[in-house]
Amino acid sequence: MPTLEHVCKRLFSDTSWFMKCIVGALLLAVPIAHFFAFGYLYELADRARRGEAFELPEWEDWKRLFVHGVAAFFIFLVLGLLPIALAWFLTLPLRLLAFGALVYLPMVPAVMLALPLTAAGLYQYQRREEYADAFRPWVLLAMLKATKGYFWVPTLAMVGFLGVGYPLMTFTLFVGFAASWTFYIAFFRHIEQSRRQPNRV
């Protein structure tokens, strides 16, 4: 079973990992160019889904990166950012009650589910590259349920990492996405493979 520690050690063991992530961070900071960064993350997730080694690929085939980046960003927008935005709007009436930081409690579930939900949608999309596969709610919920309590570990790590690396926001985001999405995708694959084991002769 993959662990976040194992995934991070393998991803960032390459001596060139820092420069590869710097490229991703710079692209992530520029509108339109950010699609290339998401395409790179898409490629990383796809390799994990196929069971390949946890390694940061080279920056190449930019046309493919852009096309896949548009798909990955759209899935992230719908399954990751949209729930957080909706939860944020729910906090607006609560601010009139002067509850302090407690008004942000409605955002906690959305923040906790944003990364694994996006990864689950991406995992389903990569099977046939059909958007309909990425947004089947019952399938996505079943995937999250199958991960039991493991889905919150990378999210908490991401929140802590963002807090520590706030001054280097795009670099922190890119590294966090790379590690968390790779872990989630690898975990989903592990569950899928383990369910097939009893059926083998």
C-alpha positions as CSV (number, residue, x, y, z in Angstrom):
1,M,0.0,0.0,0.0
2,P,1.5,3.4,-1.0
3,T,2.1,6.0,1.7
4,L,2.6,9.7,1.4
5,E,6.1,9.4,2.8
6,H,7.0,6.8,0.2
7,V,5.6,8.8,-2.7
8,C,7.4,11.9,-1.6
9,K,10.7,10.1,-1.2
10,R,10.5,8.6,-4.7
11,L,9.2,11.8,-6.4
12,F,11.9,14.1,-4.9
13,S,14.8,11.7,-4.9
14,D,15.8,12.9,-8.4
15,T,18.6,15.5,-8.3
16,S,16.7,17.6,-10.9
17,W,13.3,17.6,-9.0
18,F,13.9,21.2,-7.8
19,M,14.4,22.7,-11.3
20,K,11.4,20.7,-12.6
21,C,9.2,22.1,-9.9
22,I,10.6,25.6,-10.4
23,V,9.4,25.4,-14.1
24,G,6.0,24.2,-12.9
25,A,5.8,27.0,-10.3
26,L,6.6,29.7,-12.9
27,L,4.1,28.4,-15.3
28,L,1.5,28.1,-12.5
29,A,1.9,31.8,-11.8
30,V,1.0,32.9,-15.4
31,P,-2.6,32.8,-16.8
32,I,-2.9,30.4,-19.8
33,A,0.6,29.1,-19.2
34,H,-0.8,27.5,-16.0
35,F,-2.4,24.9,-18.3
36,F,1.0,23.5,-19.0
37,A,1.7,23.1,-15.3
38,F,-1.6,21.3,-14.9
39,G,-0.8,19.1,-17.9
40,Y,2.4,18.1,-16.2
41,L,0.5,17.2,-13.1
42,Y,-1.9,15.3,-15.3
43,E,1.0,13.3,-16.8
44,L,2.3,12.6,-13.3
45,A,-1.1,11.3,-12.1
46,D,-1.5,9.2,-15.3
47,R,1.8,7.5,-14.6
48,A,0.7,6.7,-11.1
49,R,-2.6,5.3,-12.4
50,R,-0.7,3.0,-14.8
51,G,1.5,1.8,-11.9
52,E,4.7,3.3,-13.2
53,A,7.6,4.5,-11.0
54,F,7.0,7.7,-8.9
55,E,9.3,10.0,-10.9
56,L,8.9,13.6,-12.1
57,P,8.9,13.4,-15.9
58,E,10.8,15.7,-18.2
59,W,9.1,18.8,-19.5
60,E,8.4,17.8,-23.1
61,D,5.6,17.5,-25.7
62,W,4.2,20.8,-24.8
63,K,1.1,20.4,-27.0
64,R,0.0,17.3,-25.1
65,L,0.7,19.1,-21.8
66,F,-1.5,22.0,-22.7
67,V,-4.4,19.8,-23.9
68,H,-4.3,17.6,-20.8
69,G,-3.8,20.6,-18.6
70,V,-7.0,22.2,-19.8
71,A,-8.8,18.9,-18.7
72,A,-7.0,18.7,-15.4
73,F,-7.7,22.3,-14.5
74,F,-11.4,22.0,-15.4
75,I,-11.8,19.0,-13.2
76,F,-9.9,20.8,-10.4
77,L,-12.1,23.8,-10.9
78,V,-15.3,21.9,-10.6
79,L,-14.4,19.3,-7.9
80,G,-11.8,21.3,-6.0
81,L,-12.3,25.1,-6.1
82,L,-16.1,25.2,-6.7
83,P,-17.0,23.4,-3.4
84,I,-14.6,25.6,-1.5
85,A,-16.2,28.7,-3.1
86,L,-19.7,27.5,-2.3
87,A,-18.7,26.8,1.3
88,W,-17.1,30.3,1.6
89,F,-20.4,31.9,0.5
90,L,-22.1,30.0,3.3
91,T,-19.9,31.8,5.8
92,L,-21.1,35.2,4.7
93,P,-24.3,35.2,6.9
94,L,-22.4,33.8,9.8
95,R,-20.0,36.8,9.8
96,L,-22.9,38.9,11.1
97,L,-22.9,36.9,14.3
98,A,-19.4,37.7,15.3
99,F,-18.3,34.2,16.0
100,G,-14.7,34.9,15.0
101,A,-12.8,32.1,13.3
102,L,-15.8,29.7,13.9
103,V,-17.6,31.3,10.9
104,Y,-15.2,29.4,8.6
105,L,-16.3,25.9,9.9
106,P,-18.5,25.3,6.9
107,M,-15.4,25.4,4.7
108,V,-13.6,22.6,6.6
109,P,-15.4,19.7,4.8
110,A,-14.9,21.3,1.4
111,V,-11.2,22.0,2.0
112,M,-10.6,18.4,3.3
113,L,-12.3,16.9,0.3
114,A,-11.0,19.2,-2.4
115,L,-7.8,17.3,-3.2
116,P,-9.0,13.7,-3.0
117,L,-12.2,14.5,-4.8
118,T,-10.2,16.1,-7.7
119,A,-7.9,13.2,-7.8
120,A,-10.8,10.7,-7.9
121,G,-12.3,12.7,-10.8
122,L,-9.0,12.8,-12.6
123,Y,-8.6,9.0,-12.1
124,Q,-11.9,8.3,-13.7
125,Y,-11.4,10.8,-16.5
126,Q,-8.1,9.2,-17.5
127,R,-9.7,5.9,-18.3
128,R,-11.5,7.1,-21.4
129,E,-10.8,10.9,-21.3
130,E,-14.5,11.6,-21.0
131,Y,-15.7,14.4,-18.8
132,A,-18.8,12.5,-17.9
133,D,-16.7,9.9,-16.1
134,A,-15.0,12.5,-14.0
135,F,-18.3,13.9,-12.5
136,R,-20.3,10.8,-11.5
137,P,-21.0,11.7,-7.9
138,W,-21.8,8.2,-6.6
139,V,-18.6,6.7,-8.1
140,L,-16.5,9.5,-6.6
141,L,-18.1,9.1,-3.2
142,A,-17.5,5.3,-3.3
143,M,-13.9,6.0,-4.2
144,L,-13.5,8.3,-1.2
145,K,-15.3,5.8,1.1
146,A,-12.9,3.1,-0.1
147,T,-9.9,5.1,1.0
148,K,-11.3,5.0,4.6
149,G,-9.4,7.5,6.7
150,Y,-6.3,7.9,4.5
151,F,-7.7,10.7,2.3
152,W,-7.2,13.4,5.0
153,V,-3.5,12.8,5.5
154,P,-2.2,14.5,2.3
155,T,-4.8,17.3,2.8
156,L,-3.5,18.1,6.3
157,A,0.1,17.9,5.0
158,M,-0.8,20.3,2.1
159,V,-2.4,22.8,4.5
160,G,0.7,22.7,6.8
161,F,3.0,23.0,3.7
162,L,1.1,26.0,2.4
163,G,1.3,27.6,5.8
164,V,5.1,27.2,6.0
165,G,5.8,27.9,2.4
166,Y,3.3,30.8,1.9
167,P,6.0,33.2,0.6
168,L,6.7,30.8,-2.3
169,M,3.0,30.1,-3.0
170,T,3.1,28.8,-6.6
171,F,6.1,26.6,-5.9
172,T,4.4,25.3,-2.7
173,L,1.2,24.7,-4.6
174,F,2.9,22.8,-7.5
175,V,4.9,20.6,-5.1
176,G,1.9,20.0,-3.0
177,F,-0.3,19.0,-6.0
178,A,2.4,16.8,-7.4
179,A,2.8,14.8,-4.1
180,S,-0.9,14.7,-3.1
181,W,-2.3,13.8,-6.5
182,T,0.3,11.1,-7.1
183,F,-0.5,9.6,-3.7
184,Y,-4.2,9.6,-4.2
185,I,-4.1,8.2,-7.7
186,A,-1.6,5.5,-6.5
187,F,-3.9,4.7,-3.6
188,F,-7.0,4.4,-5.8
189,R,-5.0,2.1,-8.1
190,H,-4.0,0.0,-5.1
191,I,-7.6,-0.4,-3.9
192,E,-8.7,-1.3,-7.5
193,Q,-5.9,-3.9,-7.8
194,S,-6.5,-5.4,-4.4
195,R,-10.2,-5.9,-5.2
196,R,-9.2,-7.9,-8.4
197,Q,-6.9,-10.2,-6.5
198,P,-9.5,-12.8,-5.3
199,N,-10.7,-13.2,-8.8
200,R,-7.3,-14.3,-10.1
201,V,-6.8,-18.0,-10.7
